[in-house]
Amino acid sequence: MSAPIPAIVLGGTGYVAGELLRLLAGHPRLALAAVASDSQPGAPVASAFPHLAAALRGLRFASHDEVLALIAAEPRTAVLAAAPHGVSAQLIDSLLTHAAAAGTRPTVVDISADYRFSDAAEYARVYKHPHGAPARLGEFSCAVPEHLGKAPTPHVAHPGCFSTATLLAVVPLLRLGLVEPELFVSAVTGSTGSGRSPTAGTHHPQRHSDLYAYGALAHRHAPEIAALARAASGTDAHIAFVPHSGPFTRGIHATVQARLARPMSGEEVRAALAEFYAGGPFVQVLDAPPRIKDVVTSNYARLSAACDGRSVAVMSVVDNLVKGAAGGAIQWMNRLLGFDEAEGLTAPAPGWT
């Protein structure tokens, strides 16, 4: 086995960055080389993630200039970008420009929304600000790993957590022609999906023992879901998306409903889903409805389906921080670097979180 490839984490103080660090600590082919934070350069990384202190071994946050120096010195690096939307694009552009001048080859997986749209105007319409590096958009593909066998670009943008949970259910229904092209999605996310900075929607006393919708039929991830579903299935479908805030920390539960294209039983739909995902290590299809506790902290997703003869409901559960972010990004990085996609990601959920 060749020497591990140095891994760099950008945007290093958020929840997703913490999960990247946790997963990289046990990865056999990637070695954590730097964690970038312009807000805390020089501070111990463990000060932001005390639960990871034993794995970080005195590592300190690096400045952007220190990351650029590392990129220039290493012939090959794995860059996992967890910077905020609107920030990541310019950080990555600067890094790739510096690497090109030095003759080195970083591979980037971006977890923000900055490279999920192929069109800068569409990005600006959804996110209400211009794209930070529109000339780079052609260097990135965006898809759930299970829906794109090989990326046609050198870098990848991983879809968001709501998108991942929804697309795992939607894409096989459309690609296999099982449903009419109008789907209704109700998805519930844990509080970590809103990031580390406290807000009224994520503050525990406000969210505990409560459940409420937000951004109904107008959420900014809806255009992303529709575009990625079209790209992965070849079908232009209307997807009505209603997200909810749940009273738990981690996980997403999405229910996708649609009218069947022909009469089918739940058993037939589950068999079709199982065959669709048979080649992948992380998507499991169950007879019983899936539970988020059975996937939380893991890179696994679970699906199930029920039918009444005319309509189908597919339930999908993922961990928003792992399969929907850090784990899915490492799954993509494994592929881009020629590793087995499951490297460092096969630990099961603990179950009693």
C-alpha positions, 0 to 999 in steps of 0.5 A, a space after each residue: 500500500 502506498 503512503 497515505 495522501 495528505 488531507 486538508 480540511 477547509 472551514 475547520 470549526 463547524 459541525 461538518 468539519 468536526 465530522 471530517 476530522 473524526 472520520 479522517 482519524 480512522 481513514 487508512 489512506 488519508 492522513 490529516 495534514 492541516 485544518 484551516 481556520 482564518 478566524 482561529 489560526 494557531 489555536 489548538 484544533 481540540 479547543 473547537 472539538 474537545 471530544 477529538 483531542 486524543 486523535 488530534 495530537 496537538 494539531 493547531 489550526 492553519 492559516 490560509 497562507 499555511 495551507 497554500 504553502 502545503 498545497 505547493 509543497 505536496 505533489 498530491 493532496 485531498 482537500 475537503 472544503 467545509 467552508 460556508 456557502 459564499 466563502 468556499 468558492 473563492 477559497 477553492 479558487 485561490 487554492 487551485 490557482 496556487 497549485 497550478 502555479 506550483 505544478 501540484 495536483 490537489 483533488 477537491 470535494 466541496 461540501 458547501 453549495 458553491 459548486 452544486 449548480 453548473 450555471 452561475 446565474 442559477 446559483 445567484 438566483 437561489 443564493 442571492 449573491 454572485 458566484 465567487 468563482 464562476 470560471 471554476 464551475 466546469 471543473 466540478 460535478 455534483 451528484 450523490 455518489 450512488 447516482 454517478 458511476 464516475 465523475 467526469 470532472 477533476 473535482 466534485 461538489 457533494 449535495 446537501 443533506 436534505 438533497 441526499 436523503 431526498 435524492 436517494 428515494 427520488 432518483 430510482 423512482 424516476 430512472 426506473 419509470 415507477 412513478 409519474 413525474 410529480 413528487 411530494 417530499 416531507 423531510 425532518 432534520 435535526 438541529 445540527 443541520 443548521 450549523 454551529 452558530 446558535 439561532 432561534 431555530 436551533 437553540 435547544 429550549 426552543 426546539 426541544 419537544 417541538 416540530 415545525 415546517 419552514 420554507 415550505 415549497 420555497 426552500 433554497 434546496 428545492 431547485 438543487 434537488 430538482 436539478 440533481 434529480 433531473 441530471 441523475 434520472 433523465 426525467 424533468 419532474 416537479 418536486 414539491 419540498 417541505 422541510 421540517 425542524 425536528 426535536 433531535 440533534 442528528 439525522 434526516 427522515 424524508 418521506 417521498 410520495 408519488 402516483 405510481 406509473 402502473 399498479 405495484 405492491 410495496 414488495 415490488 417497489 422495495 425489490 426494485 430499490 434493492 436492485 437499483 442500489 445492489 452495487 453500493 455498500 451504503 444504501 440498505 432497503 428494508 421491509 420495515 420503515 427505517 429509523 434515523 437512530 439506526 444510521 446516525 453517525 454512520 455513512 449508511 442510508 436506509 430506505 423502505 416503501 409502502 404502496 396502496 396500489 395507486 400511490 407509493 411512499 418511500 421513506 429515507 433516513 440518513 445522518 445529515 452530518 455524515 452521509 449528507 455531508 462529511 461521509 459522502 464527501 469522503 466517499 467521493 474523495 475515495 473514488 476520485 483518488 482511486 480507492 475503494 469508496 468504502 475506505 474509512 466509512 464502514 463503521 455502523 451506527 451505535 444505535 443508542 445515541 
